[in-house]
Amino acid sequence: MSPTPKPGILDIAPYVGGRGDVPGVAKVFKLSSNESALGPSPKAIEAFKAASTGIDVYPEGSASALREAIAEMYGLDAARIVCGNGSDELLHMLANIYLQPGDEVLYSEHAFLVYKIVALASSAVPVVVPEPGLKVDVDRMLAAVTKKTRIVYLANPNNPTGTYLPHDEVRRLHAGLPRDTLLVIDAAYAEYVRRNDYETGIEMVSTFPNVVMTRTFSKIYALAGLRVGWAYCPAPVADALNRIRGPFNVSVPAQRTAVAALKDRAHVEASFAHNEKWRGWLSDSIRKTGLRVDDSVGNFILIHFPASGPHTVDKADKFLTSRGIILRPVAAYGLPNCLRLTVGPEEGNRLAVQALSDFMATS
Ligand SMILES: Cc1ncc(COP(=O)(O)O)c(C=O)c1O
């Protein structure tokens, strides 16, 4: 008899990332993984190259230089920051720490797929809350809370819908949770949002003992391939994370490169401005082809296709792919008629709109 994984593991559908190449097509624009259009800061690339001299030595395990840099940037307590091998790792570790078999994990219908994976990986029960209007519904979330609810994962903004919950709604959600239920605010796209009614979660972590915020260097900092994320936590949560995290979970190049990326504010500004400009342009231009595009605050947009007829999502995906434009099918997120398009470089954006417009002109 072979070893048996614990309950839940074999119920996990392995995560499928965005495709990156198209056989036979020379020039491809990968607009499928919400990576940054401008790429990393040149200073980050320099730091990465320079870090090659340090790879024979184990990293400083707590990533203190990076934590100090983050703390200084956001005015936080470095002791309450924990860095991870991408924010995914932190989402996993939190589940690992707080979930017992049979506990419930709450998240909304079209939320980031990793929440289901981490719940099942801890033999917990995923509880999916309907999301009419593709926006987290706080009343429905609260109605689904039971005595067994141990973690609520909230992506704010959410991937792939691009919608966000205003801070008073996030606070209302928190206020309705039992005090021993952890609210994890996954703010992977926070740097793209500048709205008066948006809060990343920092203030709530500072105020409440049961709120954690996770962030990433994969999006606006464009270091997805390096794998760096961080969590801002109440002190006891940081303590628990530090007990279970791999002792050297963030590599030497990852730590040094992330510090350099964080400090290059001009590059972050340029990436933000590029995203604002092209997200608006893409949304408007694609709407003109007759397709529905939802308002998004992230670095991606969600495009809806008719369920039948000549312009279905599968046909669109094939058409676009043949032109080297790779978008992300999001059926696994409960959105079988949508494709998600990541804001890309100007050339990719223009080609994507041209291809969609040509596709809509086919019959
Ligand atoms: C909402 C959300 N959270 C977390 C992540 C994971 O980011 P990381 O690369 O830091 O693991 C992603 C990546 O797509 C995301 O969309």
The ligand as an SDF file (V2000), in Angstrom:
LIG
                    3D

 16 16  0  0  0  0  0  0  0  0999 V2000
   -4.8920   38.0160   -5.3390 C   0  0  0  0  0  0  0  0  0  0  0  0
   -3.5270   37.4110   -5.4110 C   0  0  0  0  0  0  0  0  0  0  0  0
   -2.9050   37.1070   -4.2810 N   0  0  0  0  0  0  0  0  0  0  0  0
   -1.6710   36.5550   -4.2690 C   0  0  0  0  0  0  0  0  0  0  0  0
   -1.0200   36.2900   -5.4520 C   0  0  0  0  0  0  0  0  0  0  0  0
    0.2920   35.5630   -5.3760 C   0  0  0  0  0  0  0  0  0  0  0  0
    1.3570   36.3730   -5.4920 O   0  0  0  0  0  0  0  0  0  0  0  0
    2.8230   35.8670   -5.2240 P   0  0  0  0  0  0  0  0  0  0  0  0
    3.5070   35.9200   -6.5310 O   0  0  0  0  0  0  0  0  0  0  0  0
    3.3480   36.8680   -4.2380 O   0  0  0  0  0  0  0  0  0  0  0  0
    2.8010   34.5000   -4.6310 O   0  0  0  0  0  0  0  0  0  0  0  0
   -1.6170   36.5930   -6.6640 C   0  0  0  0  0  0  0  0  0  0  0  0
   -0.9300   36.2720   -7.9330 C   0  0  0  0  0  0  0  0  0  0  0  0
   -1.4790   36.2120   -8.9850 O   0  0  0  0  0  0  0  0  0  0  0  0
   -2.9080   37.1670   -6.6430 C   0  0  0  0  0  0  0  0  0  0  0  0
   -3.5420   37.4380   -7.7760 O   0  0  0  0  0  0  0  0  0  0  0  0
  1  2  1  0
  2  3  1  0
  2 15  2  0
  3  4  2  0
  4  5  1  0
  5  6  1  0
  5 12  2  0
  6  7  1  0
  7  8  1  0
  8  9  2  0
  8 10  1  0
  8 11  1  0
 12 13  1  0
 12 15  1  0
 13 14  2  0
 15 16  1  0
M  END
$$$$
